Amino acid sequence: MRIAVLSDLHLGFSYTEETENDSFENAEEAIEKALDCDLILIAGDIFDSRVPKTSVWAKAMKVLVKPLLKESTGLKLVYCSKMLKDISKRTLSHLPVVAIHGTHERKGKSEINAVEALENAGILIYLNQDTIVFEKDGKKVAIHGMGNVPERYAKDFLDSWNPKPLEGCFNILLLHQNIEPFVYSPLEPPTLNLSNLPKGFDLIINGHIHCSGQEKIEDTILIFPGSTIVTQFEKNEALIEKGFFKIELKEKIEIKFEKLTKNRKFFYEEVELKRGEGREKIEEVIKKIISKEVLTPPLIKIKLVGKAEISDQEIREMEKKFSGKALISIAKELEKEEMIKKVEFLREARERRLSIEEIGLNILRKNLEELGFSFNFDFESIFNLLSEGETEKVFKILVGEQTTLQNVLEKPKNKVLQRWIK
């Protein structure tokens, strides 16, 4: 049995107008290279937005429908926990795709998420604290999948679900979380780490981390497929090729990383400018990168360090000069640590396409922490109360008249955290 493992397609992500089709083209190459497998798994963040535009849906469907047109290799569906009872073995007519939702697809209030919508359209099978079993030539594989939850809840949710490996199966746990020490963003520390992951699984697949990699935890293999597109424009994304994993279940598991070859390349350079150095040195670096053989104009991020001064106008002129040959972003190192943190936060918000809700929550958390408030509950509850107009209740909590949210949560008219308490 051969299994393709993809993650973080981020369909709809675009850095500029020139890159608006990159996410779809990269995903299409990955999907087409996965069509020789028996099963495709996607570990979250298929889309870049919680509510994709209709133009994004249209392009995404053209890519995601390809496995439906591929005849099944004889894979049988044996069991699915979402159904009320076991089902008889059913030979599938097409190549199945199984997916979980990621951070970018967590549903809003009174909505279903985009991955669930794809399931309703018959494109894929959506797992969220569910298990599904397939069989081919007597070999069974069980996929146990849990979609993303806020990091502070991840350990509790996983413990509550408590997935167990099934006897007689090759067991795969599919997640989309930070796992310490593999942290995607410092905005919210993880509660999962290598020591508290569920035991007994043959393979754990984790999305969310945009760089591919492989680890071993006792007898369990942990893999990070990485993303199929650059979204962070950081040094580590320039060091590792984009692609996905192919897994072959024989007497021993074989894992191979399949590189994308048609994707736009990303280069990251730090350029130290000394007194008297400036534009000429930067342009030398850009020309050297452009001279490399690439299919499409590459993305180039240059971080300037040192004391030498260079104006914003000169930077804009350089970015414009190489237009058509490369997509260039030049950033000057800032001396004030406070300003650096603010700029990094705004840049991350832009590049991660944080929702207004997430940006507001992060600002609220930071402000309350700076004011010295310490809570035994989470900041999201406070944020949700404020968004529902419950200012008086929040005031009582902050001044100590009410020390917990238990009374609030017990009242039927409030829906605080209902999307996570099920």
N, C-alpha and C positions, 0 to 999 in steps of 0.2 A: 504494500500500500504506500502510495506517495502523497505527501501532504505539503501544500504550499502555505507559508505563514507570512502574511503581510500586515502592515500596521501604518497608521498615521499618514493616510493618503492626502488629507487636508484639501479635498476637492473644493475649489473656489478661492483658495489662497492666491493672492497676487501682490507682488511687490510694486510693480509698475504696470502700465498698459501693455508693455512688451512681454510681460511674464504672465498675462492673464490666462493663457492656455497651458502653462507649464505643469500645473498639478494634474490636469486631465491627461496630458500626453505621457507623463511619467507613470501615472496609474495604469494607463492603457498598455504601456510596455510591460509593466509588472504582471498585469492580468493575463496578457497574451503569453508570456513566458510561463505562467502557472497553469495553462490549459492542458499541459501534458500530465497533470497530477490527477488523483482520484478525489481530492477534497481541498478546498481553499478555506483558510481561517483568516479572519481580519480582526486584529486586536485593538479596535477602537479608533476614533477620530477619522472616520471615512470622510466627513465633511469638516470644513474649517469654521462653519457658523452653526449656531443652534437652529437658526431659521434660514436655510439656504434660499437664495433668490431663485426665481423660476428659470433664469438662464443657467444657473449652476445645476439645478435639477435636470434640465434638458441635456447638458453635456455629460453629467454624471451617469444618467441612465444609459447613454450610448456605450459607456465603458463597462458598467456593472452588469449589463444584460448579456455580455459575451459568454460567460459560463453557462447560461441557459441554452445557448445555441450549440453547446458542446455535448455530444452524446456521452452518457455515463459509461464508465469502464466496468460496470457490474457491481458497483457499491450498493449495499443494502442498508436501509434505515431499520434499525432493530428496536430502538427505544428512545422516547423523548419525554422528559419529566414534565413538560408543559401540558401534555395530554393527560386525561383523567385515568387512563389505564395503559398497560403495555400494549404495543401494537405488533401485529404479525410482521414478519420480515417482508420488506417491500423494496424491490429493486428500483432504484431511481432512474429516471429517464434522462437526466442531465447532470452536469457537474455541479454538485452542491457547494454553496458558500455559507459558512457559519460566522457570525460576527457578534461582537459586543459593542456597547456605546462607550465613547471616550469622554474626556473633559469638555470637548467642544460640542457634544451632543446631548448633554444632560438636559432633560426636558424642563420647560418652563411650567408655570402654574396652569393647570387644566389642559395640558397639551401632551401629545405623545412625542417621543424624540424621533429624529430623522431616520435612525436605524430601524426602529419599529415600523416606521412608514414604509421602508424598503421591504420589510417582511410582509406587510399588508399587500404590497404590490406583487408579491411572489418572487422577488429578486433574490432573497437570502433567508436564512433562518437566524432569528435574533435570540441570543441567550442573555439572561440576566438573573443570576442565581438559579440557573437551570443546567440540566445535563442531557446530552444526546449521545447515542451510541450508533456507530456504523460498523458494518462488517464486509470484508472482502476475502474470499478464498480461505475462510475459517479464521481470519485474523480480525479481532475486534478492537476498535479504538473508541474510548469514551472522552468526550469533550465536556468539561465542567467550566462554565463561563460566568463571570460576574462583571457587569459594567462599572464604570467609574463612579465613585462617590467622593465627597470632600475628604481630603487626606486625614483629618482628625477623626473621621468615622470609619475609615477603611478597616482597621483591625477589628473593631466591634462588629461591623457588618460581616466580615469574613468569618469571625468566630460564631456569629449567630446563624449564618448559613451552614457552616461546618461541612464543607464538601468532603466526601470520602471516596477514595479510589474504589472502583468496581472490580470484583474478582474476575479473572479471565480476560481482562482488557488491558490495552496500553492506555494509561490514563494521562490526560493533558488538562492542566489548569490554565485557563485563559483570563488574564487580568489587564487592567489599564490604570496603574497607580505608580506613585513614587515608591521605591523600595530602597531604603537606606543600605548602602551608601550611594545608590544610584538615584540622584535627586535631580529632577528636571528643572525645578524652580525653587528658589529660597523663600518665596512668599508664604508658603505654608509647609512646615516640617512634616515628614511622613510619620505614620504610626506603624507601617510595615517595615520589617527588616529581614535580612537573610535568615535570622534565627527563629522568627515567629511565623514564617510561612507554613501552610499546611504540609504535613508529612506524607510520604508514601506515594507521591505522584512520580511518574516516570519523566515527565517534562512539564515545566512551567513556562508559559509564554507571557511576556509582559510588554504591552505597548507603552505609549506616553514618552519613553526615553527616545530621543530622536537619533541617537547613534547606535548602530548595531553592535552586538557583542554576545558573548557566551560565557557562562559560569557553571561551576559544579557545586552543589550543596549536598554533601554526603552522596546518596545514590541518585539524586535528582539533578537533571540538567535544567538550567535556567537560561533562556535566550531572550534577547531584545532584538526584534527585527529591525528597529529603527524606522525612520520616516522615508517616504519615497521622494520627498521634496524638502529643500532647505527653507526653513521659516525663521530661524533664530539669528542667522548671520553672525555666528560666533565661531571662534577658532576651532573648537572641537568638531563642528559640522564640516569644516574644510578638510579635516584629516581623514575622515572615513567615507568610503564610497556609499552611495545610496543603492538600495536593492531590497531583497527579501530572502527568507530561508526556504529551502526545499528539504523535506525530511522523508527518508525512505525507511520503512519498517521492515527489516529483515531479521535474521537471527540477532544481529546487533543493529542499533539505530545508527543511521548515517545522516549527518547534517551538513548541508552545503549552502554557502551563501551565494546567491545569484545576483550579480551586479547589473545595474541599469547601465546601458551604453549610450542611449540617445538623450539623456537628461542634460540640462544646462549645468555646467560646472561652476563651482563656487571656490573662490580663492580668498584667503584672509592673510593680510600682511601687516606687521607692525613696523613702522618706519621711524627711526630715531633721527630727529633733526638737530644738528649742532649749529652753533653760531655761524651765519653765512650760508647755511644750506636751506633749501626751500623747494620751490616748484620743480626745479630741474631733477632733483633726486627722486621726488615722488613720481614724476613722469617716466623716469628710467624703470622704476619698479612696474608701473602699469604696462609699459611697452614689452617688458620681459614676459609678463603673464600673457599678453595678447599674442605673442609670437608662438605660444604653444598651440598644438593642433587640437582644436575643439570644434564641435559641430555647429554650435550656436554661440553668439556673443556671451561671454561668461559674466557671472556676478563677481564683482571685486569689492571687498571691503578693506579699506586701509585705515589703520589707527595710527595717528601721529602722536609721537611722544617726544619729550625733550623741551628745551627752553626756547628754541627758535620760533619766531612769530611768522604766521602766514595768515593772510586775511580770508574771510569768508568768501569774498568776491573771487579771489584766486582759486579757491576750492571749487566754486561753481563753474568757473571757466574751464578748469581741468575736467570736471565731470561732463561738461558739454562738448569739449574738444574730442573726446573719445566716444561720443555718441554714435551708435551703430556698430562699434567694435567691441564695446563692453558696457555693462551697467555698473556704474561706479558709485560707491558711497565712501566719503572721506570724513572721518571724525577726529576732532582734535581732543587731546587729553586735557581734562579740566583739573585745575589745581585744588579747588575746594572740594573736600570729601562730601560735604552736604549736598552740593550741587550735582556731583557725580551720581549720588544715590537717587536724586530726584529725576535726573535725565534718564538713568537706567530704568527706573520704574515706568516712566512714560514710554520709553522705547519698547520695553517688554509688553506693555499694554497694547501698543500699536501692533507689534510683530506677532503677538499671540492672539490678536483680535479679541481681547478681553471684553466681555459684555459690560454694559453700564452697571449692571448689578454687581459683578465681580470687582470692578474698579471702586464702586462706592463702598463695598464691604471691606476692601483692603484699606481704604482711607479711614473708615470708621474705626477699624481695629487699631490702626496706628495712632490715631488721635486719642482714643480711650486709654491705650497703654501709656502714652506720654503723660496723660493726666493722672496716672497712678491707679487706675481702676484695675482690680483683679477679680476675675470671675471663675466660678466652678462650672459654668456652662459656656456655651460657644457664642462667639460674636455674631454668627449668622442669625441666631434667634433674635438678638437685639435688632439687627438690621431688618429682619422680616417684620418685626413688630412696628418699627418706624415706617416701613413701606406700606403697612396696612393702616397707618394713622393712629396707632396706639401709643401716642406720645406720653400720655399720663402714666401708663403702666411702665414704660421705659424709665420715666423719671423716678417712680417709686423704687424700681430696681436699683438705679444708680445711687439714690440717696440712702439706700439700706432699709426702706420700709418693707420691701419684699426682697428676700435674698436669693430666691430661686425662681425658676420659670415653671415650677410644677403646677401651681394654681392656674397659670395662664394656659398651659398645655391641656389641662383637664377640662377647660371650658369649651363646649362644642362649637361655639360661634367662631372660635379662633382656629386658624389653619396653619399655625406656625409649625414649620418642619414637617408638614404632612407629606410632602413629596419624598421625605426620607424615612418617615415612620410608617411602615406598612407591615 
